[in-house]
Amino acid sequence: GLRIAIRGTEEGSQCMNGFWSTRSGSDETKGRREVCVSQMEFPGETGTIPIGNLNWEDAQQQCLNQGLRVCTEDEWARACGGTQGLRWPYGDVYEPERCFVLSDHTSEELSARPSGSMTECTSPDGVFDMSGNLWEWTQSADGEGVLRGGGWNFSAGMNQCRARAVPVPSTRQAQFGVRCCTCILYTSPNPRD
């Protein structure tokens, strides 16, 4: 199965700073794949308001411009709910003040909050803002763009790790953003080889 670890605490991780790693199992013929998931919504910087108003093509291009790619749905779901498959990144019981959803906060401002500013809105592995803030484009198993997580204007309690929407790929809305990933493929099952 996949697991996520903080870079530097897991021996053999090749993920760069600001990324978390999900690792898949391996055998002698396949080697091992490590998926690095951005800790923050794009552009991936703590304290920066993430970029919204992205359609599917924009999301792919923004990640590609950084030498990365859009996360798959499976990678995103694992980073959000952990190995337990939590309903929200922080647990299975909705807590309105943990993540930014406009209906749970009094605000005149109609935009996302700076990445990481909702310090209690973290997954079991420390990935920020996977619930609320921005809907995040992911790639489905058939290669299509799918939104995950629910944005800041989603109904209270509905911004779950399981939240999924399939808009027309050209749709741009203020709450549509992206989280980027990258893969490292080891030629040997042991990263030290």
N, C-alpha and C positions, 0 to 999 in steps of 0.2 A: 504494500500500500504506500501511499504518499505520506510524507511527513514534512513539517516545516521547522526550520531552526534559525536562530539569529546568527548572522554571519559572525564568525569569530568564536562562537561557542561550540560549533560542530566541526570536528576534525575533518579536513578534506574539502570543506566548502569553497567553491570558487566564485561565489556571488560577490558582487562589488558592494561598497557601502550604500546604505539606503535600500537594500534589497533583502528579501527573505528567501529561503530556498525550500522547495518541495522536492523530495527525491523519490524516484520510482525504483522498484525492485529491479534486479538484473539477473542475467545468467551469462554464461561464457560467450554466447554468440551475439547477444545484444549489447553488452556493456551496460553502463548505467547512465541515466539521464538526470540532470539536476535542472529544475526550473526555478529561476530567480524571479520573484514577484515584487514589484515596487511597494515599498512600505506606505507611500503616499499616492494620492491621485495625481495625475499628470498636471504639472510638469515634475512632480515627485519631490518637491521641496517643502520642508516643514515651515509652517507659517505663511506660505504663499497661497492665495486663493486659487484653487484648481481651475483649469480652463474648461469652460462649458461651451454650449452652443456648437458641439461637434456632431456631424453626421458620421455614418459608418466609414466612409472613405477618409474623412478628416482624421478620425481616431486612428485608423491604420497608418496614415501618413505621419501623424505626430509621433507615434512610437517608432516608426521606421527612421525618421529624421534623427532619432537618438541611438540608432543601431539596435533597436528593440522591436518587439511585436506586441500586438494586442493579446492579452491572456485568453486562454480557452475557458469555456464555461466550467469545466472540471477543475482547472487550476484555480480559478477565481473562487469557486464554491469551497474548495479545500482551504484556501487562505482565509476565507470568511468564517466558516463554521468549525474549523479545526477537525481533528480526527473524530470528535464526538458528533459532528454534523449539527451543531447548535442552530437554533432558529434565528437568533440574532448573534452578532459577533461576540457579545459578552455573556450570553446564556440563553435559556429557554423561556424566561419570563420577561415580558416587555417592561422596560424602565424608561419612561418618557424623556428624562433629562440626559440620558447617556449619549445619544447621537443627535445631530441636528436635523430636525424635521420641523418645518415652519409652524405646523399646527400645534406643536408642543412648546413653542417659544413665542414670546411677544416681540414682534419685529416688524418694522415698516420696510426693511430691506429685503428685496426679492433676489437673493443670490446665495451662493454657497459660502460657507465659513472657511477661513484659512485651514489648510491641511494640518491635522494634528491638534487643532485648537480644542476639540472636544476630547480631552485626554482620557476619558472613560470609555470612548467609543473605539475600542480595540479588540481585535480577534484574540483567541487564546495564545497566538504567537506574536502579538504586538503589531499587527497590520492595522493602520488607522482608517477610519471613515468608510468602512465597507457597507454600512447601513446609513441611509440618509445622505446628506450633503449632495453628491451627484449620483445619478444613475451612471453605471459604468458599462461601456461597450465591451463585449466579449465575443469570442468566435465560437459558434456552435460546432458540433461534430460534423455537420455538413458544410461548414465554411461560411455560414451566414452570420451577419451581425445580430447580436442579441444583447439587450440591456439587462443588467443585474443590479440588485441591491436596493433600488428605490431611491429617489432623489429627495431634496429638501422640501418639495411641495407635495409629496405623497401623503396619503392619509396616515394618521397616527397608528403605529403598530404594524403597518403593512410593509414597512421598509426592512424586510427580512433577508437573510442569506438566500432564501428560496425565491425571493421576488424576481420575476422574470417578465420581460416585455419584448415583443418583436415588432418594432415600428418599421415603416417603410424606410429603407436604408438611407434615403436622401433627407430624412427628417432631421432638422436642427432645432433644439430647444435649449434654453438657458441651463437646464439641469442635466443635460447629456454630456458626459465627460468620458474619460478612459483611464485605465491603470495599465501600465506596460509590464511585459515579461520578457525574458530571454531564456534560452536553453544552453546548457553545456553538456556535450555528449562525451563521456569518457570512453576511450577505446578499450579500457580494461575495467572489469567490475570494481577494482580497487583504485580510487583516485590517486593513491600514492605511487602506483606502478607507472 
